[in-house]
Amino acid sequence: MSEDRYHISMLFTSHVHGYAKGTWGKKPFTLTGGAGAPLGGKPDNTKWFYNYVKVNVSSKGVSYEVVKYR
């Protein structure tokens, strides 16, 4: 079964308590799991920080903003 069958343009994942983005196969992904539980690693500004991702959808397209808090 081809992943393109479902026309996926972005994957949002969680569980790991931190932040990451990259590609899985050919699809971009955003991992956002630092929304309140203890972080999965030592706090820093690259992966282990409290966060959520704000998604804006408009006629101009889709944008993603990582919001750090705490």
Backbone bond lengths (Angstrom), bond angles and torsions (degrees), N, CA, C in turn:
res aa  C-N    CA-C-N  psi(-1)  N-CA   C-N-CA  omega(-1)  CA-C   N-CA-C  phi
1 M - - - 1.444 - - 1.532 108.39 -
2 S 1.304 116.67 128.26 1.465 121.90 -178.04 1.520 110.76 -82.84
3 E 1.352 116.70 135.96 1.463 119.47 176.46 1.522 111.58 -64.87
4 D 1.327 118.72 -25.05 1.462 121.59 178.80 1.524 112.06 -70.07
5 R 1.300 116.70 -14.15 1.464 121.43 179.16 1.531 110.96 -57.44
6 Y 1.339 117.19 -30.31 1.455 122.05 -175.80 1.531 113.09 -100.41
7 H 1.313 118.68 1.62 1.484 123.23 177.00 1.531 111.70 55.58
8 I 1.307 116.28 47.75 1.465 122.10 -179.59 1.524 109.08 -77.21
9 S 1.335 116.25 128.35 1.461 119.65 178.67 1.533 112.08 -111.76
10 M 1.333 118.01 -17.27 1.462 121.95 178.13 1.522 108.45 -159.65
11 L 1.324 115.71 137.19 1.462 121.65 174.35 1.522 108.19 -105.93
12 F 1.319 117.03 131.91 1.464 122.03 171.75 1.513 107.06 -110.50
13 T 1.310 116.17 126.60 1.452 121.20 -178.27 1.521 109.94 -127.68
14 S 1.324 115.33 169.75 1.454 120.26 -179.43 1.514 109.22 -150.70
15 H 1.266 117.65 -159.66 1.454 130.00 177.89 1.532 111.87 92.56
16 V 1.322 119.47 -53.22 1.461 119.88 175.64 1.528 106.64 -68.50
17 H 1.315 117.53 128.58 1.462 121.42 -173.42 1.521 110.25 -85.07
18 G 1.332 114.76 81.36 1.454 122.42 -179.51 1.503 109.44 -178.80
19 Y 1.330 116.92 -152.89 1.459 122.11 -178.70 1.525 109.02 -141.18
20 A 1.317 115.87 140.94 1.464 121.14 173.34 1.518 108.45 -159.66
21 K 1.326 115.83 157.66 1.453 120.14 171.36 1.517 107.90 -144.96
22 G 1.309 115.78 155.14 1.452 120.36 -177.92 1.515 110.10 175.16
23 T 1.312 116.69 -151.09 1.458 121.17 176.37 1.518 109.32 -127.34
24 W 1.309 115.93 146.22 1.457 123.27 176.14 1.512 105.14 -122.97
25 G 1.316 116.68 108.77 1.457 119.40 -168.13 1.520 106.67 68.90
26 K 1.304 116.68 -119.51 1.470 121.35 177.16 1.519 112.39 -107.72
27 K 1.328 117.36 2.20 1.463 121.07 -174.72 1.518 112.00 -100.81
28 P 1.344 117.86 135.85 1.460 120.04 175.99 1.529 110.15 -71.45
29 F 1.334 116.16 146.99 1.458 119.78 175.75 1.515 110.26 -135.28
30 T 1.325 114.66 155.09 1.454 123.44 172.31 1.514 107.11 -127.79
31 L 1.324 116.43 124.34 1.451 122.28 175.84 1.515 107.03 -103.39
32 T 1.310 117.22 119.16 1.450 121.27 179.13 1.519 108.78 -132.52
33 G 1.308 116.00 101.84 1.453 120.64 -176.54 1.511 113.05 -133.21
34 G 1.309 117.85 17.06 1.468 121.31 -178.86 1.510 110.93 -103.94
35 A 1.336 116.76 52.17 1.464 119.72 -174.19 1.517 113.85 -99.88
36 G 1.316 118.95 14.49 1.449 118.50 174.98 1.514 115.47 153.43
37 A 1.323 118.44 -34.12 1.461 120.74 178.17 1.529 108.72 -69.87
38 P 1.319 118.08 164.23 1.470 119.10 177.03 1.529 110.98 -55.47
39 L 1.327 116.37 140.18 1.464 121.45 -178.73 1.523 110.79 -66.69
40 G 1.340 115.81 154.44 1.454 121.51 -177.79 1.514 114.00 -78.80
41 G 1.298 118.16 -9.43 1.460 122.60 -179.56 1.513 110.04 -150.19
42 K 1.312 115.69 -176.94 1.466 121.48 179.07 1.529 109.08 -66.62
43 P 1.351 118.44 128.66 1.461 120.28 -178.65 1.529 112.64 -53.06
44 D 1.333 116.01 132.56 1.460 123.11 174.63 1.528 108.02 -152.99
45 N 1.287 118.48 -174.80 1.462 121.41 -178.22 1.523 113.33 -101.66
46 T 1.328 118.46 8.98 1.458 119.86 -176.72 1.525 113.26 -108.00
47 K 1.328 117.82 -38.27 1.460 120.57 -176.89 1.520 112.68 -141.57
48 W 1.297 117.71 -37.85 1.460 121.23 -172.67 1.522 109.98 -102.99
49 F 1.314 116.40 85.17 1.463 122.00 176.25 1.522 108.85 -150.01
50 Y 1.324 116.12 154.33 1.468 120.29 177.77 1.522 108.43 -71.51
51 N 1.347 115.29 135.82 1.459 118.99 -172.85 1.515 112.88 -160.61
52 Y 1.317 113.46 166.04 1.458 122.16 162.68 1.518 106.02 -146.79
53 V 1.319 117.40 165.59 1.460 121.69 -178.94 1.521 108.48 -115.27
54 K 1.317 115.08 124.41 1.460 122.23 178.21 1.529 107.71 -95.02
55 V 1.325 116.37 123.02 1.464 122.02 -178.84 1.522 108.15 -108.95
56 N 1.339 116.08 127.08 1.455 121.45 178.45 1.531 108.43 -115.15
57 V 1.325 115.67 122.84 1.462 121.57 178.64 1.524 108.03 -114.43
58 S 1.327 116.82 123.78 1.455 121.41 179.56 1.521 109.37 -142.88
59 S 1.305 116.46 179.74 1.463 120.43 178.68 1.534 111.34 -66.14
60 K 1.334 117.22 -17.19 1.464 121.74 178.41 1.521 112.86 -86.39
61 G 1.338 117.34 -10.50 1.460 120.77 179.74 1.512 112.04 133.27
62 V 1.309 115.39 -161.13 1.462 123.05 -177.89 1.523 108.50 -119.38
63 S 1.331 116.27 134.25 1.462 120.22 175.37 1.518 109.20 -128.89
64 Y 1.342 115.56 155.17 1.450 122.92 -177.37 1.519 108.55 -127.59
65 E 1.334 116.07 132.91 1.467 120.91 178.67 1.528 108.99 -128.12
66 V 1.319 116.62 122.02 1.462 121.23 175.22 1.521 107.57 -80.56
67 V 1.313 116.77 125.19 1.454 121.64 179.19 1.525 107.99 -109.92
68 K 1.339 115.40 118.04 1.472 121.32 177.22 1.515 107.68 -91.87
69 Y 1.323 115.54 142.12 1.464 119.01 175.17 1.508 110.22 -144.08
70 R 1.304 115.28 167.05 1.472 127.00 -176.78 1.467 111.80 82.85
